[in-house]
Amino acid sequence: MRSGFFWLVTALVVFAIFSASRLVTNDYFFFAGYLVLQFVVLATAWNILGGYTGYVNFGTAGFFALGAYSSVVLHKLFGPPIPVLIVVGGVVSGIVGFGMGYLTLRLRGVFFAIATLALAIVLETLITNWDYVGGSRGVYIIRPAQAPLIGSYIQYLFLLMLTLAGIAVATARTIEHSTLGYGLAAIRDDEQAAETAGVPTLRLKLVSTTLSGAFMGMAGAPLPYYVTYLDPASGFNLAYAVNSIAMPLIGGTTGWLGPVIGAVLLGTIQQVATVTISSALNLLIVGVLLVAFVVIAPNGIIGLIETRGRRRAG
């Protein structure tokens, strides 16, 4: 019941934001809002594996770019609508996530993290040498000026990412309060003890890598239509990996709300800095905030609030 209620609340929130967005006429709001929502999806996807399961993934950019380049391939073949591209990007990245998990989940700690980073590097090398998707030169995507019923195509992309963010957050919350979530938490806390207790650790970790990779791919699928030009340097940008790790850590990794808070907070600060100062400061801002929160609030904003609440109650 509670899970169904949360999905209903999520749908109402998405609808409310959708309705409010219809009153906005400045397209930059939708450009910036799209990026913030994109990071909500990426941070939530990363947290399914990194926060719930305790396996740090440095390969976010690989899964994200895989979804983007899946869209490029389909666009060149027959140009399906973007919702179809999002689904296909999720399927492709989910399959790669499953394969990565099957090959690497017997590794732990820093060895698993290095393996995910290596996967991203391998994928970037393959894309760079694949002429069909532009190779190192990149590829241009001409997006329509208008979208059916919506009007501005940028608004259409914003609303698609808003819907995807709602689905990702609701899925993460459902996982957290399910048997799967309890099993993943047991793996995170003590994997050997979980195995001894009969938890099917490998199976649950494979589910986690598949879901995490799928949502990262879905977040990347609309990217070619958002930027209109895609090359390996932008698709595999380090900022995606750094932000997807920093945002959950700043917000809190043990629940679904932490990545959302971290993504909205950090994403908004970065957009303000881009407009008022320079986009070159974005990674510096991430680094400074991450160090500050590691020192002041190692469990993130949610952990800090919970700790203060317990102190007041005591």
C-alpha positions as MATLAB code, in Angstrom:
seq = 'MRSGFFWLVTALVVFAIFSASRLVTNDYFFFAGYLVLQFVVLATAWNILGGYTGYVNFGTAGFFALGAYSSVVLHKLFGPPIPVLIVVGGVVSGIVGFGMGYLTLRLRGVFFAIATLALAIVLETLITNWDYVGGSRGVYIIRPAQAPLIGSYIQYLFLLMLTLAGIAVATARTIEHSTLGYGLAAIRDDEQAAETAGVPTLRLKLVSTTLSGAFMGMAGAPLPYYVTYLDPASGFNLAYAVNSIAMPLIGGTTGWLGPVIGAVLLGTIQQVATVTISSALNLLIVGVLLVAFVVIAPNGIIGLIETRGRRRAG';
ca = [
       0.000    0.000    0.000;
       2.705    2.481    0.981;
       4.588    1.776   -2.243;
       1.476    2.389   -4.343;
       0.782    5.600   -2.421;
       4.326    6.832   -3.075;
       3.972    6.178   -6.801;
       0.728    8.196   -6.726;
       2.389   11.075   -4.878;
       5.302   11.003   -7.346;
       2.892   11.156  -10.274;
       1.084   14.110   -8.689;
       4.372   15.962   -8.105;
       5.440   15.373  -11.706;
       2.047   16.612  -12.921;
       2.268   19.696  -10.687;
       5.726   20.601  -12.032;
       4.469   19.943  -15.561;
       1.520   22.284  -15.024;
       3.728   24.995  -13.492;
       6.219   24.726  -16.352;
       3.497   25.658  -18.823;
       3.477   29.146  -17.283;
       7.209   29.663  -17.945;
       8.192   31.291  -21.228;
      11.993   31.495  -20.822;
      13.581   28.496  -22.555;
      16.706   28.725  -20.400;
      14.626   27.507  -17.456;
      14.016   24.297  -19.377;
      17.661   23.987  -20.477;
      18.846   24.279  -16.870;
      15.975   22.242  -15.432;
      16.702   19.411  -17.862;
      20.294   19.174  -16.587;
      19.231   19.172  -12.934;
      16.657   16.440  -13.577;
      19.218   14.484  -15.580;
      21.486   14.492  -12.534;
      18.574   13.385  -10.334;
      18.279   10.277  -12.532;
      22.040    9.674  -12.626;
      22.487   10.168   -8.865;
      19.533    7.887   -8.116;
      20.828    5.251  -10.542;
      24.333    5.394   -9.043;
      22.904    5.079   -5.538;
      21.092    1.827   -6.342;
      24.507    0.200   -6.741;
      26.822    2.486   -4.771;
      24.560    3.425   -1.868;
      22.145    0.504   -1.442;
      24.647   -2.224   -2.328;
      27.950   -0.606   -1.343;
      29.722   -1.099   -4.693;
      31.290    2.170   -5.911;
      30.827    2.637   -9.655;
      33.220    4.966  -11.514;
      31.767    4.017  -14.903;
      28.674    6.242  -14.924;
      29.842    8.142  -18.014;
      30.154    4.852  -19.911;
      26.542    3.794  -19.314;
      25.300    7.352  -19.883;
      27.140    7.676  -23.206;
      26.022    4.200  -24.242;
      22.407    5.357  -23.969;
      23.240    8.511  -25.945;
      24.982    6.635  -28.757;
      22.197    4.064  -28.895;
      19.939    7.001  -29.766;
      22.385    8.134  -32.460;
      22.340    4.698  -34.083;
      18.533    4.470  -34.058;
      18.209    8.064  -35.263;
      20.364    7.264  -38.285;
      18.483    4.031  -38.974;
      14.845    5.128  -38.827;
      14.416    8.007  -36.340;
      11.919    6.686  -33.759;
      10.360    9.039  -31.173;
      12.427    9.872  -28.105;
      10.391    7.737  -25.643;
      11.361    4.708  -27.746;
      14.996    5.847  -27.698;
      14.867    6.120  -23.899;
      13.545    2.568  -23.576;
      16.144    1.187  -26.010;
      18.947    3.110  -24.281;
      17.840    1.625  -20.974;
      17.750   -1.903  -22.395;
      21.208   -1.612  -23.991;
      22.835   -0.110  -20.898;
      20.999   -2.568  -18.654;
      22.381   -5.506  -20.628;
      25.889   -4.047  -20.409;
      25.343   -3.487  -16.682;
      24.355   -7.121  -16.274;
      27.425   -8.255  -18.215;
      29.691   -5.974  -16.225;
      28.223   -7.298  -12.996;
      28.625  -10.910  -14.028;
      32.295  -10.353  -14.864;
      33.323   -7.999  -12.058;
      31.075   -8.449   -9.022;
      33.388  -11.070   -7.590;
      35.779   -8.149   -7.148;
      35.302   -5.879   -4.168;
      36.258   -2.413   -3.022;
      38.805   -0.528   -5.085;
      39.231   -3.430   -7.538;
      35.556   -3.250   -8.548;
      35.763    0.553   -8.850;
      38.797    0.297  -11.146;
      37.011   -2.327  -13.266;
      34.026    0.003  -13.821;
      36.367    2.841  -14.792;
      38.123    0.513  -17.240;
      34.750   -0.376  -18.788;
      34.039    3.301  -19.459;
      37.463    3.720  -21.081;
      36.921    0.652  -23.292;
      33.493    1.911  -24.394;
      34.913    5.362  -25.190;
      37.685    3.784  -27.270;
      35.169    1.718  -29.231;
      32.934    4.733  -29.906;
      35.904    6.894  -30.901;
      36.821    4.347  -33.585;
      33.266    3.724  -34.834;
      32.738    5.919  -37.899;
      29.009    5.156  -38.165;
      28.320    7.250  -35.040;
      30.806    9.957  -36.009;
      33.923    8.525  -34.379;
      36.250   11.129  -32.939;
      34.705   13.820  -35.195;
      31.339   13.590  -33.491;
      27.867   13.659  -35.015;
      25.205   16.329  -35.505;
      21.558   15.668  -34.676;
      18.977   18.059  -36.116;
      16.100   18.201  -33.672;
      12.654   19.531  -34.621;
      11.844   23.079  -33.587;
       8.457   22.069  -32.210;
       7.041   19.011  -30.453;
       3.447   17.793  -30.889;
       1.018   19.243  -28.303;
       3.876   20.674  -26.185;
       5.284   23.376  -28.455;
       8.953   24.102  -27.765;
      11.127   21.007  -28.221;
      13.273   22.027  -25.248;
      10.155   21.984  -23.079;
       9.356   18.549  -24.467;
      12.810   17.245  -23.488;
      12.420   18.798  -20.036;
       9.076   17.068  -19.488;
      10.465   13.728  -20.661;
      13.358   14.008  -18.200;
      10.945   15.097  -15.472;
       8.894   11.936  -16.048;
      12.012    9.771  -16.106;
      13.254   11.370  -12.853;
       9.913   10.609  -11.204;
      10.066    6.972  -12.347;
      13.689    6.594  -11.175;
      13.013    8.080   -7.727;
       9.835    6.046   -7.228;
      11.681    2.872   -8.282;
      14.534    3.593   -5.847;
      12.081    4.179   -3.018;
      10.218    0.959   -3.864;
      13.497   -0.982   -3.855;
      14.519    0.526   -0.516;
      11.407   -0.803    1.232;
      11.313   -4.201   -0.489;
      12.901   -7.587    0.049;
      15.415   -6.660   -2.652;
      16.346   -3.508   -0.751;
      16.812   -5.358    2.523;
      19.024   -7.893    0.759;
      21.122   -5.141   -0.831;
      21.487   -3.440    2.567;
      22.699   -6.722    4.049;
      25.315   -6.958    1.281;
      26.400   -3.369    1.938;
      26.735   -3.896    5.694;
      28.505   -7.268    5.623;
      28.510   -9.334    2.451;
      30.076  -12.423    3.992;
      27.525  -12.455    6.807;
      24.748  -12.021    4.237;
      26.014  -15.025    2.261;
      26.182  -17.077    5.461;
      22.596  -16.107    6.244;
      21.443  -17.394    2.856;
      21.088  -14.102    0.970;
      21.578  -14.756   -2.793;
      24.240  -12.062   -3.007;
      25.360  -12.549   -6.610;
      21.784  -12.556   -7.915;
      20.876   -9.399   -6.009;
      24.054   -7.619   -7.109;
      23.290   -8.474  -10.736;
      19.814   -6.975  -10.340;
      21.438   -3.881   -8.853;
      23.995   -3.422  -11.648;
      21.333   -4.005  -14.296;
      18.875   -1.470  -12.853;
      21.608    1.081  -12.187;
      23.027    0.778  -15.704;
      19.557    0.899  -17.282;
      18.596    4.180  -15.623;
      21.972    5.714  -16.526;
      21.399    4.719  -20.148;
      17.881    6.145  -20.120;
      19.235    9.437  -18.754;
      21.699    9.591  -21.638;
      19.311    8.644  -24.442;
      17.847   12.159  -25.030;
      21.305   13.814  -24.871;
      21.923   13.994  -28.671;
      18.656   15.919  -29.084;
      19.513   18.194  -26.164;
      23.045   19.177  -27.294;
      22.463   18.567  -31.079;
      26.154   17.641  -31.392;
      27.690   14.633  -29.699;
      31.307   13.530  -29.614;
      33.141   11.078  -27.321;
      34.629   13.889  -25.203;
      31.184   15.262  -24.308;
      29.373   11.928  -24.069;
      32.007   10.378  -21.787;
      32.583   13.617  -19.877;
      34.234   13.150  -16.467;
      31.638   15.499  -14.951;
      28.962   12.793  -15.226;
      30.989   10.329  -13.165;
      32.057   12.926  -10.601;
      28.588   14.409  -10.114;
      26.816   11.060   -9.944;
      29.088   10.087   -7.026;
      29.231   13.470   -5.272;
      25.491   14.142   -5.311;
      24.436   11.031   -3.349;
      27.368   11.464   -0.958;
      26.345   15.062   -0.245;
      22.659   14.239    0.106;
      23.041   10.839    1.795;
      23.422    7.371    0.307;
      21.289    5.136    2.523;
      17.887    6.293    1.239;
      16.130    7.454   -1.910;
      15.831   11.089   -0.809;
      19.560   11.789   -0.391;
      20.493   11.604   -4.106;
      17.521   13.828   -4.971;
      18.561   16.503   -2.465;
      22.199   16.311   -3.545;
      21.334   16.483   -7.261;
      18.944   19.420   -6.899;
      21.309   21.329   -4.597;
      24.526   20.724   -6.517;
      22.906   20.890   -9.949;
      21.258   24.239   -9.166;
      24.506   25.703   -7.781;
      26.350   24.611  -10.921;
      23.758   26.197  -13.207;
      23.882   29.466  -11.270;
      27.695   29.409  -11.419;
      27.587   28.738  -15.169;
      25.430   31.801  -15.777;
      27.043   34.181  -13.307;
      30.716   33.141  -13.350;
      31.912   30.289  -15.584;
      31.092   26.659  -16.316;
      34.781   25.889  -15.740;
      34.130   26.212  -11.998;
      31.605   23.367  -11.883;
      34.034   20.582  -10.966;
      35.771   22.876   -8.476;
      32.432   23.522   -6.781;
      31.758   19.780   -6.638;
      35.184   19.099   -5.119;
      34.922   21.826   -2.468;
      31.398   20.803   -1.416;
      32.321   17.122   -1.352;
      35.343   17.717    0.890;
      33.281   19.977    3.153;
      30.517   17.410    3.564;
      32.944   14.535    4.112;
      34.400   16.514    7.032;
      31.223   18.103    8.439;
      28.549   15.546    7.555;
      30.060   12.218    6.387;
      26.564   10.698    6.165;
      25.269   13.538    4.011;
      22.508   16.053    4.581;
      19.976   13.360    5.493;
      22.378   11.821    8.005;
      23.065   15.246    9.533;
      19.337   15.929    9.953;
      18.734   12.497   11.491;
      21.647   12.918   13.912;
      20.394   16.306   15.108;
      16.875   14.891   15.440;
      18.125   12.062   17.678;
      20.080   14.540   19.821;
      17.011   16.701   20.336;
      14.889   13.657   21.146;
      17.521   12.501   23.654;
];
